[in-house]
Every structure is written in C-alpha cells, then in structure tokens.
C-alpha cells in the first residue's frame, strides 16, 4: 500500500520538499495537544498508580509543552503576517 501511495504522489506533481515542510508544520501543530494529553495522563495517580510522574518530570514536561506551544504560536503568527 505504501509503494502505491508513493507512486501516486510521484505522478501527482506534488513537490516533495513542500510536502515534507508541510508535514513538519502539521506535526508541530498536532504535538502540543498530544503533549498536554500525555502530561495529564502521566500526572494522574488513578491511571498511572506507582508510575505517576514526579515533580521534576512534571515541571520538565509542562515546560516542554509550553515551549512547544509558544513555538507553534510564533510559527502561525509569522505565517499569517508574512514577517
């Protein structure tokens, strides 16, 4: 199936570099809610039991999520304004 999809994209006229760029943009946008969901689960004692994230992991995880959100917001701002 992957080979057929690759051949289809090859004959579609889509620029592969632009496709890679936009897939990276989409990945960055989707990463923020995924990271937040993982942090919510990782800090839930009922779901994780003894494997709940400790305070240092909570701080690091939420900080990483905030940095990723800021990077995504900046990227969207730059794309919207053309700056």
N, C-alpha and C positions, 0 to 999 in steps of 0.2 A: 504494500500500500504506500509506503514512504517513497519508494522508487517512482511509482506512478505519479505521486504528488510532485516530486522533484522534476520529473519530465514535464508535467503540466505547467509548472512555474517557469521552466526553461523556455517553453514555447509561448508563454503568455505575454512576454515583453516587459515584465516587471524587472526593474533594476535591482539586482541582488544586494548591492550596497545600501540602497534606500530601504529595502526590506529588512536588512539587519539593523539599520539605525532605528526604524520604527518599532521593530520587535523589542529593542532595548528600551525605548521610551515606554512602551506598554508594560514591560517588565518592571520598570521603575515605579510606574503609577500603581500597579497591582501590588507591589511589595509592601506598601505602607499598611493597608488594611490586613494583609496576611501577617505581617509582623505584630500588629496590635492584637490580632486574634490569638497568635501563639503566646504572647505575653499574658493575655487574660487566662488562657488555659494553664500556662506554666506557674502562675501565681495562685491558682485555685486549689486549696488544700483538699477539698472534697474529690476533685478529679485526679489530682496527682499524688495524694497521700504523702508518703515519706519523701517523695522525689520533688516536692514543691521547690521552686527556685528560691534561693536565699536572698538576703537583702542586697548583696553586691551584684548578683546576677539580675535582680530586678532593676536596680539603678542602671546598670550597663544596658540591659535590654530596652528599657523605656527611653534611655538617652539615644540609643541607636535608632529607635523608631522615630523619635523627634527629629533627629538629624536627617533621616531619610525623607520625612515629611517636608522639612524645610527645603531640601534639595529638589523635591518634586514640585513644590510650590514655586520655587525660583525658576525651574525649568519651564513650567507652564506660563509664568509671568513673562519670561523672555520670549517665549514662542508667541504669546498673544500680542506683545507690544513691538516686537521686532528689534529690540535693543540688543 
